[in-house]
Amino acid sequence: MTDTPKNYLFVINDGPYGNERPYNALRMALELVKRPQASVRMFLIGDGVNCAIANQRTPDGYYNIGRMLRSIARRGEVAT
């Protein structure tokens, strides 16, 4: 793999629970943010802003989307 900087933008416009799109986007972003040449940005719009709500009550069988988003925010950028 080359050391060329790569920029990634994820747009999440679905609510945190109910389908897997936000989870899959966050899962991919968490892997990319580990790469030193990657710059990861998350943009939350519409129902996607609910992913950033603090102290979410996670439904049984789901990952905590808010915790995943905080992890990305520490190493990337998140905007609503």
C-alpha positions in Angstrom: 0.0 0.0 0.0 1.3 3.5 -0.8 1.8 6.3 1.7 -0.3 8.7 -0.4 -2.7 10.5 1.9 -6.3 9.4 1.4 -9.4 11.4 2.4 -12.6 9.6 3.3 -16.0 11.2 3.9 -18.9 9.2 5.4 -22.4 10.7 5.3 -24.8 9.1 7.7 -28.5 10.1 7.3 -30.2 7.2 9.0 -31.0 6.8 12.6 -28.6 4.8 14.8 -30.8 1.8 15.2 -33.4 0.2 12.9 -31.0 -0.7 10.0 -27.3 -1.5 9.7 -26.2 1.4 7.5 -24.9 3.6 10.3 -23.3 0.7 12.0 -21.5 -0.5 8.8 -20.3 3.1 8.0 -18.9 3.5 11.5 -17.3 0.0 11.4 -15.5 0.8 8.2 -14.5 4.3 9.4 -13.1 2.8 12.6 -10.8 0.5 10.5 -9.8 3.3 8.1 -8.9 5.8 11.0 -6.3 3.3 12.2 -4.2 3.9 9.0 -1.7 6.8 9.3 -2.3 8.0 5.7 -6.1 8.1 6.1 -8.1 11.2 7.0 -11.6 10.3 8.1 -14.6 12.7 8.3 -18.1 11.8 9.4 -21.0 14.0 8.5 -24.3 13.4 10.3 -27.5 14.8 8.7 -31.2 14.2 9.1 -31.9 11.2 11.4 -28.1 10.5 11.4 -27.6 13.3 14.1 -29.3 10.9 16.5 -26.1 8.8 16.3 -24.3 11.5 18.3 -26.8 11.6 21.3 -24.9 11.0 24.5 -25.8 8.1 26.9 -27.9 6.2 24.3 -29.9 3.2 25.5 -28.7 0.5 23.1 -31.4 -2.0 22.1 -30.5 -5.7 22.9 -28.2 -7.2 20.3 -26.9 -3.8 18.9 -23.6 -2.1 19.3 -23.5 1.3 20.9 -23.4 3.7 18.0 -22.6 6.7 20.2 -19.5 5.0 21.6 -18.3 4.1 18.1 -18.8 7.6 16.9 -16.9 9.0 19.9 -14.0 6.7 19.1 -13.9 8.1 15.5 -14.2 11.7 16.8 -11.0 11.2 18.9 -9.0 10.4 15.7 -11.0 12.0 12.9 -13.6 14.6 12.4 -17.3 14.5 13.0 -19.8 17.3 12.0 -23.5 17.6 12.3 
